[in-house]
Amino acid sequence: MRKRGETVGIVDFGSREIRVLIARQDSDGVIQVLGHGAEPSRACISQGVIQDLNAAQVALKKAIATAEKEAQVSLTSLFCGVNGKNVDTFIREGKVKIEQQIVDSALMNSALDIASHDILAPGKRVISSVTAQEWYVDDLRVMDPVGIRGQILKTRVHFALVPMVIIDNLITCVNSQGLEIEDFIFTPLASAQGCLTPEEMELGVAVLDMGRSTTSLAVFRDYSVLGTQCFEWGGYHLTRDVSAGLHISFAEADELIMSYGISNDLMEADDEEGAPTEGSLIPKESKVSGTPLKLKSNVPGTPSIVSRADVEAIIYERGKELMTKVRQYLQARGLAKHLVCGVVLTGGASEIKNHVELANTVLQVASRQGFPTGLEILPQAVRTASYSAAVGIIRHAFAYRAAARSGRIDTDGPGMPLISRIQKSLKKYFF
């Protein structure tokens, strides 16, 4: 393996922005962000899928150039977060006997291969993060089993099966800039790495990364991944409702949402009679006294002045509906009981006023907003909740590099050592 040093580059292909960060880890383990770049991506990325490859390449090129200029570093590779529609996730175990009574990297690879048995699916590729692997020797958990003596080695691994159309086009986009993808990480896991504390991950917590077109969920307890999910909705659904209800542009709808947020009064009242009437997104009983608002982009022939109460009602009803879907998912899978530390909301849509309070009310657990943690982050822009996943990719990148140096993982292939071994095994028997 060629030596890459201690500087990494990462990319987060979001529906609002393509974000690139360059970071360095010092000899004492301190991680600093050296440079960052971000370019709008609304026209080229949606729900993790590249919609316009040329536009995505242009945006990525600009983001890389900005980050490299600030960091004074030239990148050769990127670590990449991956998310999107139709992603299947699994948590599997693999066991092997420790023949020589001491664990080595070959035994670890064998355990991983057993855990991955029968998870391949047509049109999908396997993603597994080194930060989402657990290791046990004789049923006792260890952080790094290499050199440990025992009888049985067991691993517990989180896998994500991602549509190849997502993976292949991300690789194409990055390769177009003369770079390679060193490794992938499933975005819900990256978000957790980026904003959760060790205490939360031990005691029990869920992280909800609320993006523009998707919302990612990951649940942890005892440092174990209990479940992950990618919901096919995000802050854009609130934007669409406000735009449709008031007949205004998406841009103005975004402005209203960020200006007024989720109404405390409506949360307290939770008036069920405020449900939308058929054919209208404005609740029929929301015509109460309120500050009149002058619209800037309303369609001709529609009201140019509306009540603030109408705007707040639309935002609240949709926000409550989406948070209720999260509650139902957690309850249906028995995950709600593990949330000792509640739910951490992060991502761009978590910045909507009173979104955390809405989570408190609907999920009935303590909630907080999650910001990037664990790094000495220099750029002010990276301190926002929108960068939690990007910072988590950085933490994953250095964990991956450390595992590669120690021999724990095989770095053969474009950042997917496990799938490389699986494919080699298939070729051995079928090609």
C-alpha positions in Angstrom: 0.0 0.0 0.0 1.4 3.4 -0.9 1.8 5.8 2.0 -0.7 8.6 1.9 0.4 10.6 4.9 -2.0 12.1 7.4 -4.0 14.5 5.2 -7.4 13.4 3.9 -10.0 14.9 1.6 -13.7 14.1 1.8 -16.8 15.0 -0.2 -20.4 15.1 0.9 -22.8 15.1 -2.1 -25.8 16.9 -0.6 -29.0 18.0 -2.2 -28.3 21.6 -1.3 -24.5 21.7 -1.6 -21.6 19.6 -2.6 -19.1 20.0 0.3 -15.4 19.2 0.2 -13.2 19.3 3.3 -9.5 18.7 3.7 -8.2 17.7 7.2 -5.0 16.7 8.8 -4.4 14.5 11.9 -1.4 15.5 14.1 0.8 12.9 15.7 -1.1 13.4 19.0 -4.4 12.5 17.3 -5.7 16.1 17.0 -7.7 16.6 13.7 -7.8 20.0 12.1 -9.8 21.2 9.1 -7.3 22.9 6.7 -9.7 23.9 4.0 -13.3 23.7 2.9 -15.3 24.4 -0.3 -19.0 24.2 -1.0 -21.0 24.7 -4.2 -24.8 24.7 -4.7 -26.1 21.3 -6.0 -29.9 21.7 -6.2 -29.8 21.3 -10.0 -27.6 18.2 -10.0 -28.2 16.1 -6.8 -31.4 14.8 -5.3 -31.9 12.1 -2.7 -28.3 11.0 -3.1 -28.6 10.5 -6.9 -26.7 12.5 -9.4 -29.3 14.1 -11.7 -27.0 16.0 -14.0 -23.5 14.6 -14.3 -22.0 17.6 -16.1 -23.4 20.1 -13.5 -22.2 17.9 -10.6 -18.7 17.7 -12.1 -18.6 21.5 -12.4 -19.8 22.0 -8.8 -17.3 19.4 -7.5 -14.4 21.0 -9.4 -15.2 24.4 -7.9 -15.5 23.0 -4.3 -12.3 21.1 -4.6 -10.4 24.1 -6.0 -11.7 26.3 -3.1 -10.7 23.7 -0.4 -7.3 23.0 -2.0 -6.5 26.7 -2.2 -7.4 27.3 1.4 -5.5 24.2 2.6 -2.6 24.7 0.2 -2.8 20.9 -0.4 -3.3 19.0 -3.7 -5.6 16.0 -3.3 -5.2 12.6 -5.0 -8.2 10.9 -3.5 -11.5 11.5 -1.6 -13.5 9.7 1.0 -17.2 9.9 0.1 -20.5 9.7 1.9 -23.2 7.8 0.2 -27.0 8.0 0.8 -30.2 7.7 -1.2 -33.3 5.9 -2.2 -33.7 2.1 -2.2 -30.8 1.4 0.2 -31.2 -1.8 2.1 -29.3 -2.2 5.4 -28.3 -5.3 7.4 -26.5 -6.1 10.6 -24.8 -9.6 10.3 -22.4 -11.7 12.3 -19.5 -13.9 11.3 -17.6 -16.4 13.5 -14.3 -18.2 12.9 -12.2 -20.6 15.0 -8.9 -19.2 16.1 -6.7 -22.1 15.0 -3.4 -20.8 16.3 -5.1 -19.2 19.4 -4.1 -15.7 18.3 -6.0 -13.3 16.0 -4.4 -12.0 12.8 -5.8 -9.9 9.9 -6.5 -13.0 7.8 -8.8 -14.3 10.5 -10.6 -11.0 10.6 -11.1 -11.0 6.9 -12.5 -14.5 7.1 -15.0 -13.4 9.8 -16.0 -10.5 7.6 -16.5 -12.7 4.6 -18.7 -15.0 6.6 -20.8 -12.1 7.8 -21.2 -10.9 4.3 -22.5 -14.2 2.9 -25.6 -14.0 0.8 -26.1 -10.2 1.1 -25.3 -9.4 -2.6 -28.2 -8.3 -4.7 -28.6 -7.5 -8.4 -27.9 -3.9 -9.3 -26.5 -3.1 -5.8 -23.1 -2.8 -4.2 -22.1 -3.5 -0.6 -20.8 -0.7 1.6 -19.4 -1.4 5.0 -17.5 1.0 7.3 -14.6 0.0 9.5 -16.2 2.3 12.1 -19.3 0.1 12.1 -17.6 -3.2 12.8 -17.6 -4.9 16.3 -15.2 -7.6 17.4 -15.5 -10.2 20.0 -13.0 -12.9 21.2 -14.7 -15.7 23.1 -17.8 -13.4 23.4 -15.8 -10.6 25.0 -15.8 -7.4 23.1 -12.4 -5.9 22.1 -11.6 -2.8 20.2 -8.8 -4.3 18.0 -8.5 -8.1 18.1 -5.2 -8.3 16.3 -2.8 -10.2 18.6 -5.5 -11.2 21.1 -5.5 -14.8 22.2 -8.6 -16.9 22.3 -10.7 -19.7 20.8 -13.5 -18.0 18.7 -13.4 -14.7 16.8 -16.7 -13.0 16.1 -17.6 -9.9 14.2 -20.9 -7.9 14.0 -21.0 -5.7 11.0 -23.4 -3.1 9.5 -23.8 -3.4 5.7 -25.6 -1.1 3.3 -26.7 -2.3 -0.2 -26.6 0.8 -2.4 -28.0 1.0 -5.9 -25.1 0.8 -8.4 -26.5 3.9 -10.2 -25.7 5.9 -7.1 -22.2 4.5 -6.5 -21.0 4.3 -10.1 -22.0 7.9 -10.9 -20.3 9.2 -7.8 -17.1 7.4 -8.8 -17.4 8.8 -12.3 -17.9 12.3 -11.0 -14.9 12.1 -8.7 -12.7 10.3 -11.3 -13.5 13.2 -13.8 -11.4 15.5 -11.5 -8.4 13.2 -11.7 -9.1 11.8 -8.2 -10.1 8.3 -6.9 -12.5 7.4 -4.1 -10.5 5.9 -1.3 -13.6 4.6 0.6 -17.3 5.1 1.1 -19.3 5.4 4.2 -23.1 5.3 4.6 -24.2 8.8 5.5 -26.3 8.0 8.6 -23.2 6.5 10.2 -21.1 9.5 9.1 -23.6 11.9 10.7 -23.4 9.9 14.0 -19.6 10.0 13.9 -19.8 13.8 13.2 -22.1 15.0 16.1 -22.6 12.3 18.8 -20.7 12.1 22.0 -19.2 8.7 23.2 -21.5 8.9 26.2 -24.6 9.1 24.0 -23.5 6.2 21.8 -22.9 4.1 24.9 -26.2 4.9 26.7 -28.5 4.9 23.7 -29.3 7.6 21.2 -30.7 8.2 17.7 -29.3 10.8 15.3 -31.6 12.2 12.7 -29.8 14.0 9.9 -32.4 16.2 8.2 -31.3 17.2 4.7 -33.1 18.9 1.9 -34.3 15.8 0.1 -33.6 12.9 2.5 -33.6 12.3 6.2 -31.1 9.8 7.6 -31.6 7.9 10.9 -29.1 5.8 12.9 -29.6 4.3 16.4 -26.8 3.3 18.8 -26.5 1.7 22.1 -23.4 0.3 23.8 -21.4 1.7 20.8 -23.3 -0.7 18.6 -25.4 0.2 15.5 -28.9 -1.0 16.2 -30.4 0.2 13.0 -30.2 2.7 10.1 -32.7 4.1 7.6 -32.8 6.6 4.9 -36.2 8.3 4.5 -37.2 9.7 1.1 -38.2 13.1 2.4 -36.5 16.2 3.9 -36.8 19.9 4.3 -37.8 20.3 0.7 -41.2 18.8 1.5 -41.9 21.7 3.8 -40.8 24.1 1.0 -43.1 22.4 -1.5 -46.1 22.7 0.8 -45.6 26.4 1.6 -45.0 27.1 -2.1 -48.1 25.2 -3.1 -50.3 26.6 -0.3 -49.3 30.3 -0.9 -48.6 30.1 -4.7 -45.1 31.4 -4.3 -41.6 30.5 -5.5 -39.5 27.8 -3.7 -37.0 30.5 -2.8 -39.5 32.6 -1.0 -41.0 29.5 0.7 -37.5 28.7 2.1 -37.2 32.3 3.4 -40.6 32.0 5.2 -39.7 28.7 6.7 -36.4 29.9 8.1 -37.9 33.2 9.3 -40.9 31.7 11.2 -40.1 28.1 11.7 -42.5 25.8 13.7 -45.0 27.6 15.8 -44.8 27.1 19.6 -48.4 28.0 19.9 -49.5 25.3 17.5 -47.4 22.7 19.2 -49.0 23.6 22.5 -52.5 23.6 21.1 -52.0 20.8 18.6 -55.4 21.6 17.3 -56.5 18.5 15.3 -59.1 20.6 13.5 -56.3 22.4 11.8 -55.9 19.6 9.2 -55.8 20.8 5.6 -59.1 20.9 3.8 -59.4 19.0 0.5 -57.7 20.8 -2.3 -55.9 23.3 0.0 -52.7 23.1 2.0 -53.9 25.9 4.3 -55.7 24.5 7.4 -59.4 25.7 7.4 -59.3 26.8 11.0 -56.0 28.7 10.8 -57.7 32.0 9.7 -57.0 33.6 13.1 -55.7 37.1 13.8 -52.0 37.3 13.0 -49.5 39.6 11.4 -50.2 40.1 7.7 -47.4 39.1 5.4 -46.7 40.7 2.0 -45.7 38.0 -0.5 -43.1 38.8 -3.1 -43.5 36.1 -5.7 -47.1 35.1 -5.6 -48.7 34.0 -8.9 -50.9 36.7 -10.5 -54.5 36.3 -9.4 -53.6 34.8 -6.0 -53.5 36.7 -2.7 -50.4 38.8 -2.2 -51.1 39.3 1.5 -51.6 36.3 3.9 -51.8 35.8 7.6 -48.6 34.7 9.4 -50.9 32.1 11.1 -51.5 30.5 7.7 -47.8 30.2 7.0 -47.1 28.7 10.4 -50.0 26.2 10.1 -48.6 24.8 6.8 -45.1 24.4 8.2 -46.4 22.9 11.5 -48.7 20.3 9.9 -46.1 19.0 7.5 -43.3 19.1 10.1 -45.5 17.1 12.6 -46.4 14.6 9.9 -42.8 13.9 9.0 -41.7 13.6 12.7 -44.6 11.2 13.3 -43.2 8.9 10.6 -39.9 8.8 12.5 -41.7 7.9 15.7 -43.7 5.2 14.0 -40.5 3.7 12.4 -38.7 3.6 15.8 -41.7 2.0 17.6 -42.4 -0.6 14.9 -38.8 -1.8 15.1 -38.5 -1.7 18.8 -35.8 1.0 18.7 -37.6 3.7 20.8 -36.9 1.9 24.1 -33.1 2.3 23.5 -33.2 6.1 23.4 -31.9 6.9 26.9 -30.2 10.0 25.6 -33.0 10.8 23.2 -32.7 12.1 19.6 -30.0 14.4 18.1 -31.3 16.4 15.2 -28.6 17.6 12.7 -28.4 18.6 9.0 -29.7 21.7 7.4 -33.4 21.2 8.1 -32.6 20.9 11.8 -31.9 24.6 11.8 -35.5 25.4 11.3 -36.7 27.2 14.4 -38.3 25.0 17.0 -37.6 21.8 15.1 -35.9 20.3 18.2 -39.0 21.3 20.3 -41.2 19.5 17.7 -39.1 16.4 18.1 -39.5 16.6 21.9 -43.3 16.8 21.5 -43.8 14.1 18.9 -41.1 11.6 19.8 -41.6 12.2 23.5 -37.9 11.9 24.3 -35.3 14.5 25.1 -33.9 16.1 21.9 -31.0 18.4 21.0 -29.5 19.9 17.9 -26.2 18.2 16.8 -23.2 20.2 15.7 -19.8 18.9 14.4 -17.7 17.6 17.3 -14.4 15.9 17.9 -12.3 18.1 15.6 -10.5 21.4 15.9 -12.6 23.0 13.2 -11.1 26.2 11.9 -13.6 27.5 9.2 -16.6 29.1 10.8 -18.9 27.7 8.1 -18.0 24.1 9.1 -19.4 24.6 12.6 -23.0 24.4 11.4 -25.3 21.4 11.6 -25.1 21.1 7.9 -21.6 19.8 8.2 -22.1 17.0 10.7 -22.0 14.3 8.0 -18.9 15.8 6.4 -17.1 15.9 9.7 -18.1 12.3 10.3 -16.6 11.3 7.0 -13.3 12.9 8.1 -13.4 10.8 11.3 -14.1 7.7 9.3 -11.3 8.5 6.9 -8.7 8.6 9.6 -10.1 5.4 11.2 -9.9 3.7 7.8 -6.3 4.9 7.3 -5.3 3.6 10.8 -6.9 0.2 10.0 -5.1 0.0 6.7 -1.7 0.7 8.3 -2.3 -2.0 10.9 -3.3 -4.5 8.3 -6.8 -4.9 9.6 -8.3 -4.2 6.2 -7.2 -4.9 2.6 -7.2 -1.7 0.6 -7.5 -3.5 -2.8 -10.2 -1.8 -4.9 -11.7 1.7 -5.0 -12.4 2.0 -1.3 -14.4 -1.2 -1.0 -12.1 -3.9 0.4 -14.9 -6.2 1.5 -16.8 -6.2 -1.8 -13.5 -6.6 -3.7 -12.9 -9.9 -1.8 -16.5 -11.0 -2.4 -16.1 -10.3 -6.2 -12.8 -12.2 -6.3 -14.5 -15.2 -4.6 -17.3 -15.2 -7.1 -15.0 -15.0 -10.1 -13.0 -17.9 -8.7 -16.1 -20.2 -8.9 -18.3 -18.7 -11.6 -16.0 -17.1 -14.2 
